[in-house]
């Protein structure tokens, strides 16, 4: 299907992808803007996976203070080059992540940071909850696994839904940024302080 320049321009503005990528995406989706956005996001995510093995030793440490000084966050996000570390989109992403941490209080960056005993304890609780419903034993593990995945969405930073756009997770935003800037981006660590509470973070 033929697509016009205005459609390509609109898709570029919405996604930040290159003109030819936008044109191809619209041709592949018969001019459907929403499907074109989805296709570009999928391609961006694929390129994010490919870049994940590349070393990210540059980056930025940013902070966010919320609620009149009652909550404070510091976060380190890494990229591959100092050039990207100075990029406005990268800096906006880092600050958005810091603000999100202040609002959503995650406990870990990713699943591999969660201690095994914590996962085992959660699974035990969810298995008991599933058993209490009277469901047969052969489906208890599946129910518990589903509950565990839901729990991960509340405590894992990369799996939380972004406070400014709940349709996307923090990892979706990270992958989209990788697709735009062409470098690996990693949220390395954060710490969150809340006045009057025990210190937390990772």
C-alpha positions, 0 to 999 in steps of 0.5 A: 500500500502507498503511504503519504509523507504526512503519515510517515511524518506523524509516525516519526513524531510519535515514535522517534524512529527513522523516516524509512523505518516509519515508511516500511512500518506503515506499508507493512500495516496497510497504513494503520498508525497504531499497528505501525507504532506497535511494529516499530516498538517490537523492532525497537525491543528486538534491537534492545535485546541484541544490544543488551550484551554490550558493555554500558560503562558510561551514564548518569546518576540522578536524584529526585526529591519529592513531597517537600523533602520527605522522599528522596531517590538516587538512581544510576543508569548506564549507557555505552558512551559519554555522548549518549550520557549527555543526550537529552532523551537519555537524561529525561529517561533517567530523571523519569525513572528517579521520579517513578521510584519516588512514587512507586517504591520498588524494592529491586531493579530486576527479578535476578536481584530478589533473594531466593528465600523471599521468592520461596516465601511468596510462593508458599503464601500464594500456594496456600491461598490457591489451596484455600480456593478448593482448586485441584492440586494440579493447578495450584502451582499455576495459580501461585505462579500467576500471583507471583508474577503479579507480585513482581509487577509491584516490587520490580522496578523494570516490571512496574507500570510507569506512573506517567504512562501506565500502558508501559512498563519501565522496561518498555521505556528502556527498550524504546530508548535503546531503539532510538539511541542505538546503545545499550541502556541499563538501570544499574541501581537505586536507593530510596529514602523516606523520612521516618522509615528504615532505609531501603533500596538496592 
